[in-house]
Amino acid sequence: MIAVLRQAPNILSGLRLVAAPIAAWLILNGVDFPALCVFGLAGLSDAADGFLAKKFGLASRFGAWLDPSADKLLMLASFVSLTYVGAVPLWLTAMVIGRDIAIVLGVLLAKLLGMPLEVKPLMVGKVSTVVQVVYIALVLLLLSLHEPPPLVERASEAVVTLLTVWSFLAYAQIWLKAAFRREPQGDGTV
């Protein structure tokens, strides 16, 4: 029983992995309110696993990989399926996914080139992700109500766009600084 409790954050992250295709299936089949509920429960599980990992010292290397992977899969499945049904513009989905791909490729390239890149989440990246989650929830809520107000949709798209671009630029700035930073050689010269 103790072993299961120690794995509670990872179990919650694993449930988010399962929630992603379920939410996508519900969205694609026009079952909007249940999709909103699955998405909302997945969001709550994200908050719960983070709380448990920090509060009770249950963080693990596997969890440090699983948690963001589950989050990204949920967001990817939600954005793509909502774009497919015409609820989210293709350009916005491409921007959100493109930012994540660019960050991952940047980290991989930095490692490949031996660049002194410190990999850690930025506050603007966290805020961008939270705004994206709220945006998906809002779109699902508006679909559930069957009367999406265009002004709310356009304003929320603008906020997601602004924060996604800002986040991308912040990560790009860190990458560029690492690319042009010179490490001291063995004799102390640069």
URCOR-V27623 format. One record per residue. N is the residue number from 1. RES is the residue in one small letter. PSI is psi in whole degrees, -180 to 180 (* if undefined). OMEGA is omega in degrees with one decimal (999 if undefined). BURIAL is + if it has 16 or more other ideal C-beta (glycine too) atoms within 10 Angstrom, else -. Layout:
N:RES:PSI:OMEGA:BURIAL ; N:RES:PSI:OMEGA:BURIAL
This chain:
1:m:-41:179.6:- ; 2:i:-40:179.7:- ; 3:a:-39:178.8:- ; 4:v:-42:178.8:- ; 5:l:-37:178.7:- ; 6:r:-27:-179.0:- ; 7:q:6:-176.3:+ ; 8:a:-46:178.4:+ ; 9:p:-40:179.7:+ ; 10:n:-35:177.0:+ ; 11:i:-43:178.1:- ; 12:l:-41:176.9:+ ; 13:s:-40:177.4:+ ; 14:g:-37:176.8:+ ; 15:l:-33:176.0:- ; 16:r:-35:175.1:+ ; 17:l:-40:178.5:- ; 18:v:-35:-178.2:- ; 19:a:-31:-176.0:+ ; 20:a:-55:179.7:+ ; 21:p:-28:177.6:- ; 22:i:-46:178.4:+ ; 23:a:-44:179.6:+ ; 24:a:-44:179.6:+ ; 25:w:-44:179.6:- ; 26:l:-43:179.1:+ ; 27:i:-48:-177.6:+ ; 28:l:-25:179.5:- ; 29:n:10:175.1:- ; 30:g:22:178.7:- ; 31:v:75:-165.2:+ ; 32:d:-44:-177.7:+ ; 33:f:-45:174.0:- ; 34:p:-35:176.2:- ; 35:a:-42:177.1:+ ; 36:l:-42:179.8:+ ; 37:c:-44:178.9:- ; 38:v:-44:179.6:+ ; 39:f:-43:178.7:+ ; 40:g:-43:177.8:+ ; 41:l:-37:176.8:- ; 42:a:-40:176.9:+ ; 43:g:-41:177.2:+ ; 44:l:-37:179.1:- ; 45:s:-32:177.3:+ ; 46:d:-46:178.1:+ ; 47:a:-41:-178.3:- ; 48:a:-43:-177.8:- ; 49:d:-35:176.0:+ ; 50:g:-42:178.9:+ ; 51:f:-48:-178.3:- ; 52:l:-43:-178.1:+ ; 53:a:-41:-177.9:+ ; 54:k:-47:-174.1:- ; 55:k:-39:-175.1:- ; 56:f:12:177.5:- ; 57:g:40:-177.1:- ; 58:l:14:179.8:+ ; 59:a:145:178.6:+ ; 60:s:163:176.9:- ; 61:r:-43:179.4:- ; 62:f:-43:178.6:- ; 63:g:-35:178.2:+ ; 64:a:-24:175.8:- ; 65:w:-43:-174.6:- ; 66:l:-44:-176.2:+ ; 67:d:-55:179.8:+ ; 68:p:-29:177.5:- ; 69:s:-43:178.1:- ; 70:a:-41:178.3:+ ; 71:d:-48:-177.8:+ ; 72:k:-40:178.8:- ; 73:l:-42:178.3:+ ; 74:l:-45:-179.8:+ ; 75:m:-43:179.1:+ ; 76:l:-49:-179.9:+ ; 77:a:-40:-178.6:+ ; 78:s:-49:-179.7:+ ; 79:f:-46:-177.0:+ ; 80:v:-45:-178.5:+ ; 81:s:-37:177.2:+ ; 82:l:-31:175.0:+ ; 83:t:-41:-179.8:+ ; 84:y:-38:-179.8:- ; 85:v:2:175.5:- ; 86:g:14:-177.9:- ; 87:a:-21:178.5:+ ; 88:v:134:-179.5:+ ; 89:p:145:-179.2:- ; 90:l:-40:-177.6:- ; 91:w:-36:-178.9:- ; 92:l:-44:177.4:+ ; 93:t:-43:178.9:+ ; 94:a:-38:179.8:- ; 95:m:-46:-178.7:+ ; 96:v:-47:-179.9:+ ; 97:i:-40:178.9:+ ; 98:g:-39:177.3:- ; 99:r:-47:-179.2:+ ; 100:d:-42:178.3:+ ; 101:i:-43:-179.9:- ; 102:a:-40:179.4:- ; 103:i:-46:-179.8:+ ; 104:v:-46:179.0:- ; 105:l:-38:177.7:- ; 106:g:-42:178.4:+ ; 107:v:-44:179.4:- ; 108:l:-42:179.1:- ; 109:l:-41:178.7:- ; 110:a:-43:178.2:+ ; 111:k:-43:-179.7:- ; 112:l:-39:-178.8:- ; 113:l:-1:-179.8:- ; 114:g:30:180.0:- ; 115:m:146:179.0:+ ; 116:p:68:-176.8:- ; 117:l:121:175.9:+ ; 118:e:119:-176.3:- ; 119:v:111:175.7:- ; 120:k:148:179.9:- ; 121:p:140:175.6:- ; 122:l:154:178.7:- ; 123:m:-42:-179.9:- ; 124:v:-33:176.3:+ ; 125:g:-42:177.7:+ ; 126:k:-43:179.2:- ; 127:v:-42:178.4:- ; 128:s:-44:179.8:+ ; 129:t:-43:178.2:+ ; 130:v:-43:179.5:- ; 131:v:-37:176.8:+ ; 132:q:-41:177.9:+ ; 133:v:-45:179.1:+ ; 134:v:-40:178.9:- ; 135:y:-48:179.1:+ ; 136:i:-45:178.8:+ ; 137:a:-41:179.3:- ; 138:l:-44:178.6:+ ; 139:v:-44:178.7:+ ; 140:l:-39:176.9:+ ; 141:l:-46:179.7:+ ; 142:l:-38:175.7:+ ; 143:l:-38:178.9:+ ; 144:s:-33:-179.1:+ ; 145:l:-12:178.6:- ; 146:h:12:178.5:- ; 147:e:68:-177.1:- ; 148:p:120:177.5:- ; 149:p:121:-175.1:- ; 150:p:-35:-178.0:- ; 151:l:-42:179.0:- ; 152:v:-42:179.8:- ; 153:e:-47:-178.7:+ ; 154:r:-42:-179.8:- ; 155:a:-43:-179.6:- ; 156:s:-36:175.2:+ ; 157:e:-41:-179.6:+ ; 158:a:-42:179.9:- ; 159:v:-44:178.2:- ; 160:v:-44:179.4:+ ; 161:t:-50:-178.7:+ ; 162:l:-49:-177.7:- ; 163:l:-33:177.2:+ ; 164:t:-45:178.4:+ ; 165:v:-45:179.8:- ; 166:w:-46:179.2:- ; 167:s:-46:179.0:+ ; 168:f:-46:-179.3:+ ; 169:l:-37:178.5:- ; 170:a:-44:178.1:- ; 171:y:-38:178.3:+ ; 172:a:-39:178.5:- ; 173:q:-43:178.2:- ; 174:i:-42:-179.7:+ ; 175:w:-45:-179.6:+ ; 176:l:-39:176.4:- ; 177:k:-43:179.0:- ; 178:a:-36:-178.3:+ ; 179:a:-33:-176.6:- ; 180:f:0:176.5:- ; 181:r:136:179.6:- ; 182:r:130:178.4:- ; 183:e:142:176.2:- ; 184:p:143:176.6:- ; 185:q:177:-176.6:- ; 186:g:-31:-177.3:- ; 187:d:7:177.3:- ; 188:g:-6:178.4:- ; 189:t:160:179.9:- ; 190:v:*:999:-
